[in-house]
Amino acid sequence: MTRKLTLAVGGVAAAASVVAVLGSQGPAVPATVASRPATTTVSAVTGVDKNGVSAFPLAPSQADEQRVAEYWSPERLKQASSYVPSTKPSPSTRSTTSAAEVGPGDTKPRTGAPRAATPPPVASPPMVGKVFFKVGDKEYWCSASAVHSSHHNLVATAGHCAYALSQDKPVENWVFIPGYHDGVAPSGIFVGHTLYMQEDFAGQGDFDRDYAFVTVHRGFSWQPYVENGRLKYRSVDVGRLEDKAGAFRFASGKPLGRPTYVFGYPAGANPDGSRPYTGQTVKSCEGTTEKKFVSAPTWQLEHGVRLPGCPFTAGASGGPWVIGYNAATRTGYLTGITSLTWNLSGGGRLDAVSTPYFNQLTQRVYTQASKQRTG
């Protein structure tokens, strides 16, 4: 199943951006992660199975979970910043990234201003949130959402928001905060347990497989308290992810040209340097996807699904693409994740986003991830 493709030079911006603090005081140093119900946690399995599904442990043990929970103090969450992925290193090609890439058939400037992104209809879906993680010695974030599984513990995001191609390994200290807004974590913080992805993303840097499903531990929230005149924090258990925040349903193999909502936290700059978004609240785009696949050679993308007229910038990466969205119940079917941003008009503003096509290979990754119980 692995494809061997040649990397080109150029790029598409698809990244996370700056975040605000989840609390205004200094680091929280809890004595322990909040006490959990007596359950057995399934260990992570590393490797690639017969269906081409790669599994990487993130924080599979209780000790690992404790370490990650202690790492993400409110102050450190505040310090997280933008993250721009690179293509997978190649001995014969020097990879670079740029603000945008024009796909085949889009070389002529398009007329008309793109639609402005709007606040989500009625209310922000509570299962949409941010993932925070570490690459090297720096902290970053992306968009993500909870997706239904039998164990109520699964998150969907972009592959590049969980696996650092530049370092050829998973990111570190990965956590998900559903419902994030303006520095608030209303449903708690969930530590990543195991990362599942299609083998061609980690193996080849193939952005047709730029999606990831991550199982998470039970969540916790920071509870402030005063000790010796100093404000400190302790962690309190908030339960399973889907029980707390809800979840989208997974769907694959859907036809192109469908009405779609895209959610995320755009915050980065346009090619002209303007910054229309702050990344502090969920934004949405609404429209109909194009009826043909698009490609981006730099990223080995051959079967991208694109939504024109969506002016999202960096920060929206990993955000959900939803069909059948019900604004009253705030749910629907997850059919993609924001992977790349595009500049179709040739001007200074980004004006489209794309997702890898969710097909049978995506279904296999989702199915494998949804089997894992984490407590």
N, C-alpha and C positions, 0 to 999 in steps of 0.2 A: 504493500500500500504506500510505502514511502516514495515520494517523488523527488527526483534529483533535478533541480532547476538552477539556472545561473542567476546570480544576484546582479542587479543593475545599480547605477548610482543615481541618487535623487531621493525623494521621499514624500511622505504624507505626515502631517502632524497628527498625533493621536496620543494624548497624554493626560496626566492629572495636573492639578495646579494647587494654589495656596489654600490653606485651611485656617480657620479660626479655632480658638481654644474651647475645650469643653469644661470650662471652669476658669476662674480668674486668679486662682492662687497657685502656689508652687506645686512641685511634684507630689503625687500620692504614693505612699509606700505602705501598702497593706501588709499585714502580717501573713495572711494567706488568701488565696482565692476563696470566694464565698463557698461555704460548705455545700456539697452536692448530695442529692438523694443517692442511696446505695444502688448503683448500677454498674454493669460491666462495660468498659469501654473497649471497642474493637480496635486492635492495633492497625497501624497503617501498613500497607503492602507496597513496597517499592519495586518498580520495574514496569515492563510493557507486557500486557496480556495478549492472547491470541487474536483479539479484536482490534489491536493497535491502540489500546488505551494505556496511557502512562499514568502512574501513580507516584506521588512524591510526598513523604511525610513533612508536615509543617511544624506542628506541635502536638504529636500524638499522645504523649504521656501527661499525667497530672503535673509532674514537675515541669515539663515543657510549657504547659498552659500557665502555670504559676509564673514562670519566667517572663512570658510574653505579656501577661496581664500587668505585672509590675513594671515592665518596660514602658507601656503606654500610659504614662501619667498625663493628667490634663495639660501640663506645660509642654510635654513632648508632642502631643497631638497638635498643639498650637504651632509648633515649629515645622510641621510637615510642609513640603513645598512641591513645586512642579516636577513632573517626570516625563521625559520624552524618550520613548523606546528607540532603539537602533535595530537595524537588520542584524541577522546572525553573522558573526565574524566569519570571513572566508580568507584563506591564505592568498587568493588571487584577486580579491576585490576589496577595496576600502569602502566601507559602508558609511553613508552620511544621511542626515535627515534635513528636511527643509519644511517650509510652511505648508506646502500643498503640492499635489501632483495632479495633472490633468490626464484623465484616462483616454483610451482610444476613442475616437469619434467626438471628442470634446475639445478639439483644438481651436475652434472658433469661439470668440467671446459670446456669451449669452446676454440677451437684453432683459431689462426688467429687474427691479430690486427683489432680493429674496425676502420671504416672509420673516417677520421678526418672531423669535421664540417667545413663548408666552408662559405665564404660570400654569401649572397643571390644572385641568378642568375640575372645578368644584373643590377638590382637596388633593394634596399630595398623596400618592399611594404610599402607605406606611411601610411597605416592603422594599421601597427604593432607598438606597443609602450610599454611604462611602466605605471603601476599603482603604485602610492605612497599612503601610508596609515599609520595610527598610531595604535599600540596595546599597551595598558598600557601607559607608558611614553616614548616610543621609536618609531622612524620612520623607515619604511621598504619600499621595493618595490618588484614587480613581473612583469612578462610579460603579455601582453594582446593584443587585436586587436578590431577594429571597425567591427561590423557586421550589415548588412543592416536591416533597419526597415522603416516603412512608415513615421516616424517622424525624421529620420536621426540622431538619438541620442542614439545609443545602443553600448555597449562594452561587449565583451565576455572575461572571464578570468577563473581561477580556483576558486572553491568555497573557498578554504583555503586562497585565496588572497583577500577575501572580508568578510569572517566570521571567527572569531577567536574561534576555538573549545575549546581552553584552558580556555577562559573566557566565553564561551557559549553566545556570542553576536557578532553583526557585528563589523568590525573594524571601526575606526574613521577617519575623514578627508580624505576621499578617493578621489583621482583625477587620471585622465588618461592623459598621454602625448604622442600622436601619433607621430611617426617618430623620437622619441628621438634618439640622437646620440652625443656622446662626449660632453655632457653637454648642448646641443642645443635642444630647443623645437620649431621646424620649423612651426608647425601647431597650436600651442597654448596649453593651459591647460584647461581641462574640469572637472568640479566638479561633483561628483556622486550625483544623485538625489534619486534613489530608487534601492535597491538590490532585485533581484528575483532569487530564487533557489528552487530545489526540496526539499521537507520537510525532507527527510531522511538524508540530509547532516547535517543540523543544529540539527535535532532531534536525530540522531543516530551516527553521525560521519562516514557515509557510503561513502567511496571514489568511489563507483560506481556512485555517484551523485556529484562528486567533480567538478562541473561547476557552473558558475554564469553569469547572464546577468544583467548589470547595466545601467540604463538610466542616461543620463548626461545633465547638463545645457548647454547653449551656452558657447562657449569657450572664453578665454581671453589670452592675452599675456602681458608680462611686458615691459613697455616702459620706458627707463631710462631718467632722467632729473636731472638737477643740481639746488639745492636750497641752498642759503647761503653757497656756496662753497662745499656742500655735494652732492654726487651722490645718488639719490633716484629713486624709480620706481612707475609708475602708471599703472593700468590695462586698456587694450584696447580690445573691443569686436572683436572676429574673426569669429562669426557665428556658425552654427550648425556643429557637428562633421563630419557627412558623406559628407556634402557639402565641407568641408575643406580638409579632408584626404582620402575620399573614404571609401569603406567597402567591406568585403567579403560577399558572399551570404551564408545563413544558409542551411545545409543539414543534414538529419538524416536517420537512417535505411539503410545505405550503407553497402554492403558486405565487409567482411574482405579480406585481401590479395590484397590491391589496392596500386598503386604507390602514394606516399604522400610526400609533403613537410612539414617540421616542422620548425617554426621560433621562435626565442626567444633571450633572453639576458643572456646566461649562464655566471656565474662569480665565483661561489663557488669552494671549494676545492674538489679534488678527495679523495677517502679513503686513498691514500698514501700521502696526503698533498699537492700534486702538484696543481697549479692553472693555467690552460692553457688559461683562458678567463678573460677579464676585465669587461664585462658587459656594455661597452660603445657604442657598435654597435650591430646591428642585425646580428645574425648568422643563418645558415640554415642547416638542415639535409635532405637528399633525399633518399628514399628507398621504399621498399614494406613492408607493415605491415604483421605480422604473420597471418596465416589462422585459428588460434584457439584463443579463449579467454584465458587470463592469470589471475591468482589470487594472492592476497597478503593478507593473513589472518589478519595481524596486522591492516590493514587499511580497513577491511571488503570489499575488492575488490574481486569480483567474475567474472566480465565480463570486464576486461581491454583489450584494444587493444594496442599491443606493436610494436614498431619499433626498431628492433635490429640494431646494428652498429652505433647508434647515441650517441656520447660521451658527450652530454650535461651534465653540472653540475648544481648545485643550481643557481637559477636566471632565468632559462628557464620556471619555473612554470607559467601556464596561457597562454603561447604562443600558437598560432593557429596551427592546423593541417589542411592542405589545399589539396584538390584534384582538378584536372583540372586547376592547376595553369598556368596562362599565363604570362610569363615574360615580354611581350611587354606591355600588359595592366595592369600588376601588380594586378591581382585579381584572384579569384577562389572560391571554395566552402568550407566553414568551416565545418569540420566533427569531430573535437575534439579539446582538449586543453591539453597541457602537465600538467600532474598531479604528476607522480612519476618518479624517475630515478632509474636505475637498474645496478647491477654489475653481469652480466651473466657469465663472464669468471672466476670469483673468484680471479682476480688480484687486483691491486691497482687503476684501472681506471674504471669509470662508462662507460657503453657501450650500453645502451638502454634507451628508454623513453616509457612511456605509457600514454594513455588517457582513461577516462571512455568511454564506447560505447554510442554514441549519438543515442538514441532510441525515442520511443513515449513519454516517460516521459520528455526527454530533449526538444522535440518539444513543449510540453505543456508549459514549463517554457519560452522558447523563444517566443512563441505566445503571452503569457500574457504580457511579458515585452515589446514586440514590439508595443503593443496597447497604451502605455503611451506617451502622449505628454508632453514635459517639457518646451516649449517656443521656 
